[in-house]
Amino acid sequence: MFDIFINFLVDGVSTIGYFGVYLYMVLVGTFIPVPSELVLLPAGYLSSKGEMNFFLLLLSGSLGSLSGAFINYFFAKIIIKKVLKNKRMFVAKVIKFFRSHGKISVLVGPLTPGLGQYISLPAGISHMKFRYFVPLTYTANIIWVGFMLMIGYLFGDNTNEAHLRAVQGSLVLFAVVIVISIVYVVLTFKRRGRVEI
């Protein structure tokens, strides 16, 4: 049953192609709770088989996530802020937090499971400047997409041991970045009394 499901995902990614990966990652980048792993892991597997290009997948996936973040940003900036106009204290706290920690939050947020796609909402509420929002968000997304693709790649039939070690080394590096990001976010919110451990 599990093998059937995996084959279904792999065949699905092969069918939708790079543009389909982009569109799916647009959804992932918004507040819609869809897991990136359903597409990125099979895509990485297909790249190991030579059926899809790894770097085109990395580009389409990361640009899709960034596009989804844009949707969140403008949705929060235009609509959510109007809805919250009677909660000025909350909005003021969000703006204050982003003035102090906005850049690092936008960078590490997308690397934190369960928080990634939502960090662009407070960025929009606080009107974070695009010259910071775009490069930091894209950097985080390309790290996450690359990490997921490489995990899928490892499941492929790769007989080149040197290449396999390079991929494994990159995975370790990405894992360290993600762990550091999670620790930073948890400690930051814990200091502000927002997370209880």
N, C-alpha and C positions, 0 to 999 in steps of 0.2 A: 504493500500500500504506500509506504514511504517512498519507495523507488518510483512508483507511478507519479507521485506528487512532484518529486524532483525533476523527472523527465518532462512533466507538464510545464514546470517553470522554465527549464532550459529551452524547450521548444517555443514557449511563448516569447522569451527574450529574443531568440533567433528570428522570430517572425516580426516583432515590432521594430527591430533595428535600432539604429542610433537615435533617430528622431523620437521613437517610442520611449527609449530610455530617458531622453530629455524631458518629454511630457510627464512621464511618471515621476521623475525627480522634481518637477515643478510642484506636483501635489505633495511630495514629501517635504518640500521647503515651506509649504504653507502650514496652517494650523490643522489641516486634515490629518488625522492620525493613521497614516499608512507607513508600513515599515520599508525602509530602503533596501533591506537585505533581500527581499523577495525578487528584486531585479538585479541588484549589483552582484550578488554572489553567483547566480547563474551566468551573468555577463562576464565575470572574471573567469569562470570555468570555460566559457566559449572562447575567450581570448587565448587561453592556454592551449586550446585545440587548433588555433589558427583560423577560427571561423569568424572572429571579430577582432578589430584592432584595439589593443589595450589603451593607447593614448587617445583615440577617438572616443572610446567609452569614458575615459577620465574627463575629457573635455565636455562631452554631452551631459554627463551626470553632474558635474560641478556647476556648469552653466544652468542646468535645470534647477538645481538647489538654490542658486543665486536668484533666479527668476522668481521662484516661490517666495524667497525672502523679501523681494521687492513688493510682491503682492501683500504680504503681511505688513510690511513697513507702511505702505500707503493706506492700507485698510485701517491700521491703528492711528495713523497721523490724521486722516480725514474723518473716519466714522467713529472709531472707538473713543477718541478724545471728546467728540461731541456727546456721545452717550454718557461719558463720565464727567460732564461739565458740572454736575451737582456734587461731585466727589473731588473737590479741589485739593483736599489734603492728600488723598491717594496719588493724584497726578503730580503734586508737588514733591512727594517722596520719590516717585519714579524718576522725575527729572533730576532731583538732587543725587540719587544713586548713580544715574548715568553720567552726570558731570564728573563724578569721582571715579567710577569703575566701568563706564560704558565701553571703552575701547577693549579692555581685557575681557569683559563679559561677552561682547560680540565675537571675539576671537575664540574663546574657549567654550561658549555656549553650544555651538553646533557639534562639538566633540563630546558633549555630555548626554548620554542616553536619557530620553524622556524630556529634555529641555531644549534640544537643538533647534527645532523649527519655531519655537515660541519666543526666542530671545529677540527676534526682529520686531515683535509687537511693542515692547517697552522702548525699543530704539525709535520706533515711529512716533510713539506718544511723546517722547522727549525731543523729537525733531533732531536726532543725531545727524551731524553733517555727513553728506554723501562721500566726501573725500576720505572719511574714516570708515564709514559703514561698508562701502563697496569692497575695498581691498581686504579688510579684515574678515568680512563674511566669506568672501571668495576663498581666501587662504584656508579658513577653517573647513569649508565645504570640500575643497580639493584634497585636503588631508583625509577627511572622513571617507569620501568616495574612493580614493586610492587605497585606503586601508581595506575597505570592503571588497574591492575588486581583487586585491592581492590574496585575500583569504580564499575567494572563489578560484583564483588562479592555481593555488596550491592543491586544489582537488583535481586538477587536470592531470593528464598523463605527461608529466615532465621528466624526461630522462637525463637532461643536462644538469648534472649535480652542481656545477659552479653557479649556474643561473638560479637553481633552486635555493642555494645558500644566500645569494644576493636578495632574492625575494623574501626569504625568512628573516634576514637582517633588517630589511625595510619594515617588515611586519612588527618586529620587536621595537624599532624606533617609533613607529606610529602608535603602538600600544603604550609606550612610555609617555608620549605626548598626551594621549587620551587620559591616562591615569593622573598625570599632573594637572590636567584641566579639571577633572572631576574633583580632585582634592582641593584645588583653588576655589572652585565654586561653592563646595560644601562649607569650607572654612569661612569664606566671605559671608555667606548667609547665616552661618551659625553665630558669628561675631555680632551680627545685627539682630539676633534673636528670632530668625525666620526658619531655622531648621533645628529640630531636636534630634539628638542622636542618643 
